[in-house]
């Protein structure tokens, strides 16, 4: 097996492992697939199996030329989504990664080139990193991350974040206790 075929096989394995919901696309002498809008949905929670801990959420997709993608998340309980880490890998010396846009609305305005960082390893290997701010969600709320390409070769895009419980304000139990004592005192005064 030639070095090129081994490298292609390793790259295909990595793409498949990192993008379980996406099909691996190999470009060569055949026609480029028709553009599509890929939609991935996920329910998110703050706790798993009554263990209070941060829950990690990772979503990946492969964008081919002309594609767009949506990652839609629905909160099954009140929670906090911590800072959202965005990443992408691709070939073409990072030129394709510079043109990938993302954001919370379908009119994407952020790009790895302007709002993140693109790291070029070689003329055929690059990665990009960026982040979006976290948010608080009530049960049933949804948010969507949108991706658009402007690319020549496929890129693997991903979003990763942790969720956590929304902490109860520390003063709330004290306030409730104080109001209860005031009510009890007023009631005793009314009896006397």
N, C-alpha and C positions, 0 to 999 in steps of 0.2 A: 504494500500500500504506500503510495507516495506521501510526502510530507504535506502536500496541499490537501489531499483527501483526508488524511488524519486530522488536520486542522479544521477542515470543514465538518467532519464528524464530531469533533469536540465542541465546536461552536454550536452545532445543531443540538447536541445534548444539553449544553448550558442554557440555550434559549428555551428548550422544552421544559427543563427543570424550573426555570425562573418564570415561566408564563404558562402555568398549568391550564388556564382557560383559553389560551391562544394556540393556534396552529403554527407550526414552523413553516416559513416560506423560504424557499431557496430560489434565488434568481439566477438565471443563466441565459440560455438561448430561447426560452419560451416567452409567451406573452405575459405582461404584467396583469395581475388580477384586477378586476373592477374595484373601484373605491367602495368602501363600506363604512357605516357608522357602527362601531362595536360598543355594545352596552353591557356593563357588568354591574350587578346589584349585590349588596351585602347588608345583612342585619348586623348591628353592632350593639354590644353590651359593655357594662363597666366591670362586671364580675362574672366569673365562670365557676359553676358548682359551689356556690356559697363561699368561695375563697376571695377575700378582699385583696385584690391585686390589679395592677394595670393589665389590660388586655391588649395584645399586639394585633394590628390589622395590616395586612399587606395585599395589594392588588396589582397585578401586572397584565400588560397587553402588548402585542406586537402591532405597531403601526406600519402599514405598507403605504407606498405612494398614493396620495389622495384620500387616505382613511382619516376618520376622526374617531374618538373614543369618549365614552362617558363612564365614570365610576360613580354610582349612586349608592349612598349609605343611609340606612334608616335606623334610628335609635329605638331600641326596644325598652329602654328605661332612661330616666334622667341621667345624663353623663356629661363629661367634659372630653372633647377631642383635643389632645395635646398637639403641639406643633406638627404639621404635616410635612414629612420629608419626601421630596420628589427626586427620582433618578431616571436615567436613561443610558442605554448602551447602544453603540452602533459602530459601523465601519465608516469609510469615506473620510477619514481624517478629522472627524468632528464637524464637518460642514453640514451634514444632515441634522445633527443635534442642535446646532445654532438656530435652525429654522423651526424647531418644535415649539409650539405655543401651548400654554395651559392657563387655567384659571377657574374661578367659581361660577362663571357665566359662560354661555356658549359663544359670546363675543370675546374670545380669549385675547388678552393683551400682554401677558407675561411670556417671556421666552428664556431659555437657558442662556442665550447669548447676552441678554440685557439684565436679567434678574437673578442669574445663577452663575455657575461656573462650568466650563467645558474643559475637560482634561484630555489631551491627545497623547496616546501612548505610542502610536505609530500611524502610518498612512492608512492602515486598515483596522485600527482599534481606538475607540474613544469612549469616554463616559461623561455624564453631566449630572450636576447636583443643584438643587434649589430647595426652597421651603415656602410654605404658606402658613399663615397664623392659625392657631387652634380656635375652637369655638365651644360654646355651651349648647347642649341640645336637650329638649324635653322629650318625653316618650312620644313616639310617632313622628317627630321632626325628621326631615331628610336634608341632605346636602349632596351636591354633585360636583365632581371635578371633571372638567372638559379638557380634551387634548385635540390639537390639530397639527397637521404635519408640515407641508411645504418641503417634502423630502424626496430624494431620488432612490434611496435604498431603505430597506426596513430598519426600524429601530425598536428596541424594547423599552417601554416606558413603565414606570411603577410609582405607586404612592404607598407610603408606610407611616403609620402613626400609632400611638397608644391611647387607650381610653381610660378614664378613671372616674370614680364617684365624685359627685359634686358635694363638697364638704358642707356640713351644717355649720352656719355661723356660730362661733363660740359664745357669743352674747345671747343668742336666742333662748337657750334653756334658763339662763339667769333672768331674762326679761319675763318669760312665762311664769317662773317661780315668784318673782316680785309682784306681778299683776295678781296672781292667785292670793298672795298674802294681803295685798291691799283690799281685794274683794272680801276676804275673810274678816279683816279688821272693820271694814265698813258694815258688814253684816252684823257683827257683834255690837257695834255702836248703835245700829238701828234697833236692836233688841232692847238695849238699855234705855 
